[in-house]
């Protein structure tokens, strides 16, 4: 009983200390935001909202190909439709393959270009050649998991550029 009462008292003190610290800076002063509620037509930076522009990206053993001219000053958010069907035996008629260094470097270069131009991306990978709605083009599960691991090593370098990854 004594232990329980002590725990309750300590909990109350901790909660009170947290509430007392809320809204204070490190120096112990309260921070009050100076908010302006006037209507404005001024452009604001909000890169993860609004309309996006689709960009078809063909990724194969030699790298990533896409129309660089699509990326412009009027659009902030891009939907990268990454076709990685070249790495599936069902599509290439040879074998399931791991992503090559050149393929990953191509993806990296595209994301780097977006980052340098202060753009954001929603990224989607598919084994559908040309994004034409083909089904059942995936490689073996182990190969797909390897692709996920390889792609993550690139995507994790662009956490402020990649808005979302569609799966």
Buried (B, 14 or more C-beta within 10 A) or exposed (E): EEEEEEEEEEEEEEEEEEEEEEEEEEEEEEEEEEEEEEEEEEEEEEBEEEEBBEBBBBBBEEBBBBEEEEBEEEBBBBBBBBBBBBBBBBBBEEEBBBBBEBBBBBBBEBBBBBBEEEBBBBBBBBBBBEBEEBEEBBBEEEBBEBBBEBBEEBBEEBEEBBBEBEE
